[in-house]
Amino acid sequence: MNENASNTYNQSANRLYISNDSAVFIIQIPVSILSIILAILYMVLISTRPLFRKNKLNWFTVNVCLTSVFLCSIILQMSIQQLLTVSSDLSCRLQAYLADMAACQMMYSHCVVAISRIFTIVYSNKQFFRSNSYIWLCIGLGWLFGLLIALPHLFSNSFACPSDEQPDFMPYYTLATTLLIPVATVTLCNIRIFLFVRQSTRRVGVTGGSGQTSHSRDVFLLKTTIGTFVAFLIGWTPLLAIQLFNKNDSIPSFLNACIQVLPSITILYDVIVIIYTNQPVRSFIKQIIIRRP
C-alpha cells in the first residue's frame, strides 16, 4: 500500500512539467539537454575570457543561464523518470519545492537585472551601484529570495501531491510568487528606468560619451532580458495556470501536449537570445567557426 501511495505521489509530482504522451518526452529531453549545453558553454566562455569577464553586465546573463541550467535539469530529470516509469525517492513536498524554487530562480533572475539597473542608472553618481560587490550582492539576494519564497511547498501539500490533499491557498500562492510578483517587479522597474533615461536625454541634450555609453549598455541589457522574460511568461503561464488549478483534463490532448512542451522550448529560446545578443561573444564564436578547416 505504501508503494502505491509513493507511485501516486511521483506521478502527481511530474504533472507540472510533462504529459503522459511519450512524444512530449522525446521533444523535452533533447531540447532540455541542448539548453543545458548552450548555457554551460556560454557561462564557461564568459568566465574564462578576460575580455568578456571585464564586462560586469555579462554576469547578469550568466546568472540567467545558471538558473536555466537548474530548471532544465529538473525538467530533464522528471521527463526521464516518467518516460522510464522510474519512481523517485523524494517526497512530493520536496519535489514540489525543488520544481517551484527552480522556476522562481529563473523568474527572479530577471527581477535582479531590473532592480540592479534601476539603482545603477538613476543613481549613477554612486560608485557602489557600479561596483562588482553590488552586482554579486544583487545576484546573491535573488537566489536567497528564490530559496525562501518557495519554502511553503516544504511544509504544505501542493501541486506535486494528490489534489484532494492540497490547501486551497497553495495554487494562488504559487501563481502569485512564481508569476505575478516577478511580472509586477520587472514591469515597474523597467517603466521607471525608461522614463528616467528619456527625461535625462531631453534635459541634458548632449552629455559625456561615457555616461551615454553606460546607459546605452544598461538599456540594451534590459531590452534583452525583457525579451527573454516575456518569452518565459508565454511559455510557462498556460502550463502553470492549468496544472495548479487542476484543469488538465478539460484541455484537448494535442493542445495539452503543446502546452507541456512550450516551457522547454522557451528556455532554449532564452539561452539562444542571450548568446546571440551578446555581440562580442557572437563575434568570437563566428571567428572560431570561420577559422576551422
C-alpha positions in Angstrom: 0.0 0.0 0.0 2.9 2.3 0.8 4.4 1.6 -2.6 1.1 2.5 -4.4 0.9 5.8 -2.4 4.5 6.6 -3.4 3.8 6.0 -7.1 0.7 8.2 -6.8 2.9 11.0 -5.4 5.6 10.6 -8.0 3.0 10.7 -10.9 1.5 13.8 -9.4 4.9 15.4 -9.0 5.5 15.2 -12.7 2.3 16.8 -13.7 3.6 20.3 -13.6 6.1 19.8 -16.5 5.2 16.7 -18.5 2.2 14.9 -20.0 1.5 11.2 -20.5 2.3 11.3 -24.2 5.7 9.9 -24.8 6.1 12.3 -27.8 6.3 15.1 -25.3 9.2 13.4 -23.6 11.0 12.8 -26.9 10.9 16.6 -27.5 11.5 17.7 -24.0 14.6 15.6 -23.3 16.8 16.8 -26.3 15.6 20.4 -26.0 16.5 20.4 -22.3 19.9 18.8 -23.0 20.6 21.4 -25.7 19.6 24.3 -23.4 21.9 23.0 -20.7 24.9 22.5 -23.1 24.5 26.0 -24.6 24.0 27.7 -21.3 27.1 26.0 -19.8 29.2 26.8 -22.8 28.2 30.5 -22.5 29.0 30.5 -18.8 32.4 28.9 -19.4 33.1 31.4 -22.2 32.3 34.4 -20.0 34.2 33.0 -17.1 37.4 32.1 -18.9 37.8 35.0 -21.4 39.2 38.2 -19.6 37.6 40.4 -22.2 34.1 39.1 -21.5 34.8 38.8 -17.8 35.5 42.6 -17.6 32.0 43.5 -18.7 30.1 43.5 -15.4 26.8 43.2 -17.2 27.7 39.8 -18.5 27.4 38.3 -15.0 23.6 39.0 -15.1 23.2 37.0 -18.2 25.4 34.3 -16.7 23.0 34.2 -13.7 20.0 33.8 -16.1 21.9 30.9 -17.8 22.7 29.3 -14.5 19.0 29.4 -13.5 18.2 28.0 -16.9 20.5 25.0 -16.3 19.0 24.4 -12.9 15.4 24.5 -14.2 16.2 22.4 -17.3 17.9 19.8 -15.0 14.7 19.5 -13.0 12.6 19.1 -16.2 15.1 16.6 -17.7 15.0 14.5 -14.5 11.3 14.4 -14.4 10.9 13.7 -18.1 13.4 10.7 -18.0 11.8 9.5 -14.8 8.3 9.5 -16.3 9.5 8.1 -19.7 11.2 5.1 -18.0 8.4 4.8 -15.3 11.0 5.1 -12.6 9.8 6.2 -9.2 11.5 8.9 -7.2 12.7 8.6 -3.6 11.9 12.2 -2.9 8.7 13.1 -1.1 6.0 15.0 -3.0 6.6 18.1 -0.9 10.4 18.1 -1.7 9.7 17.6 -5.4 7.3 20.5 -5.4 9.8 22.7 -3.6 12.6 22.0 -6.0 10.4 22.5 -9.0 8.9 25.7 -7.8 12.2 27.0 -6.5 13.8 26.4 -9.9 11.0 28.3 -11.6 11.3 31.1 -9.1 15.1 31.4 -9.6 14.5 31.7 -13.3 11.9 34.4 -12.9 13.7 36.4 -10.2 17.0 36.3 -12.1 15.2 38.8 -14.4 14.0 40.8 -11.4 17.6 41.0 -10.3 18.6 42.6 -13.6 15.7 45.1 -13.4 16.2 46.1 -9.8 20.0 46.4 -10.1 19.8 48.5 -13.2 17.3 51.0 -11.7 19.8 51.9 -9.0 22.7 51.9 -11.4 21.0 54.3 -13.9 19.1 56.5 -11.5 21.9 56.8 -9.0 24.8 56.6 -11.5 26.9 59.0 -9.4 27.1 56.5 -6.6 30.2 54.3 -7.1 28.8 51.4 -5.1 26.0 50.8 -7.5 28.5 50.3 -10.3 30.8 48.0 -8.4 31.3 44.3 -8.6 30.2 44.0 -5.0 26.8 45.4 -5.8 26.4 43.0 -8.7 27.2 40.0 -6.6 25.0 41.3 -3.8 22.0 41.6 -6.1 22.6 38.1 -7.6 23.0 36.6 -4.1 19.9 38.2 -2.7 18.0 37.0 -5.8 19.0 33.4 -5.1 18.2 33.7 -1.4 14.8 35.2 -2.1 14.0 32.3 -4.5 15.1 29.8 -1.9 12.9 31.3 0.8 9.8 32.2 -1.2 9.3 28.5 -2.2 9.6 27.2 1.3 5.8 26.8 1.9 5.9 23.9 -0.5 8.1 22.0 2.0 5.5 22.4 4.8 2.3 22.0 2.9 1.0 19.8 0.1 0.9 21.5 -3.3 0.9 20.6 -7.0 3.2 17.6 -6.6 0.9 15.9 -4.1 -2.6 14.4 -4.6 -5.1 17.2 -5.4 -7.5 16.3 -2.6 -4.8 16.9 0.0 -3.8 20.4 -1.2 -4.8 23.5 0.8 -7.0 25.9 -1.2 -4.5 28.8 -0.9 -1.5 27.0 -2.4 -2.3 27.4 -6.1 -2.9 31.1 -5.6 0.3 31.4 -3.6 2.3 29.6 -6.2 0.8 31.7 -9.0 1.5 34.9 -7.2 5.1 34.2 -6.2 6.1 32.5 -9.4 4.4 34.8 -11.9 2.6 37.9 -10.6 5.3 39.3 -8.3 8.1 38.9 -10.8 5.9 40.4 -13.6 5.0 43.4 -11.4 8.6 43.9 -10.3 10.1 43.8 -13.8 7.3 46.0 -15.3 7.5 48.7 -12.7 11.3 48.8 -12.7 11.6 49.0 -16.4 9.0 51.7 -16.7 10.9 53.8 -14.2 14.2 53.2 -16.0 12.9 54.1 -19.4 11.2 57.2 -18.2 14.3 58.3 -16.4 16.5 57.7 -19.4 14.1 59.6 -21.7 13.8 62.5 -19.3 17.6 62.7 -18.9 18.1 62.7 -22.7 15.7 65.5 -23.1 17.1 67.5 -20.2 20.8 67.2 -20.9 20.7 67.1 -24.7 24.4 66.4 -25.3 26.3 64.7 -22.5 29.6 63.0 -22.0 30.2 59.9 -24.1 31.0 57.6 -21.2 27.7 58.3 -19.5 25.7 57.8 -22.7 27.6 54.6 -23.5 27.0 53.2 -20.0 23.3 54.0 -20.1 23.0 52.5 -23.6 24.5 49.3 -22.4 22.3 49.1 -19.4 19.2 49.8 -21.5 20.3 47.2 -24.1 20.7 44.6 -21.3 17.2 45.5 -20.1 15.7 45.1 -23.5 17.3 41.7 -23.9 16.1 40.5 -20.5 12.6 41.9 -21.2 12.6 39.7 -24.3 13.6 36.6 -22.5 11.3 37.4 -19.6 8.3 37.8 -21.9 9.2 34.5 -23.7 9.4 32.8 -20.4 6.0 34.1 -19.4 4.4 33.0 -22.7 5.8 29.5 -22.3 5.0 29.0 -18.6 1.8 30.9 -17.8 -0.6 28.4 -19.6 1.0 25.4 -18.0 1.1 26.8 -14.5 -2.5 28.0 -14.7 -3.8 24.7 -16.0 -1.8 22.4 -13.7 -2.1 24.5 -10.5 -5.9 24.7 -10.8 -6.3 21.0 -12.0 -7.8 21.9 -15.4 -5.6 19.4 -17.2 -8.5 17.1 -18.1 -10.5 19.9 -19.7 -7.8 20.6 -22.3 -7.7 18.7 -25.7 -4.8 16.2 -25.7 -3.0 17.8 -28.6 -3.2 21.3 -27.2 -2.2 19.9 -23.8 0.9 18.3 -25.3 1.9 21.6 -27.0 1.5 23.4 -23.7 3.7 20.8 -21.9 6.5 21.2 -24.5 6.3 25.0 -24.7 8.3 25.8 -21.4 11.3 23.8 -22.6 11.3 25.5 -26.0 11.1 28.9 -24.4 14.1 28.2 -22.1 16.1 27.2 -25.2 15.0 30.3 -26.9 16.1 32.5 -24.0 19.5 30.9 -23.9 20.0 31.4 -27.7 18.8 35.0 -27.4 21.3 35.8 -24.6 24.1 34.3 -26.7 23.1 36.0 -30.0 22.5 39.5 -28.5 26.0 39.5 -26.8 27.8 40.9 -29.8 31.4 40.2 -28.6 30.5 36.6 -27.8 28.7 36.2 -31.1 31.8 37.6 -33.0 34.1 35.3 -31.0 32.0 32.2 -31.9 31.9 33.3 -35.5 35.6 33.6 -35.7 36.1 30.1 -34.2 33.7 28.7 -36.8 35.4 30.5 -39.7 38.9 29.5 -38.7 38.0 25.8 -38.5 39.1 24.0 -41.7 
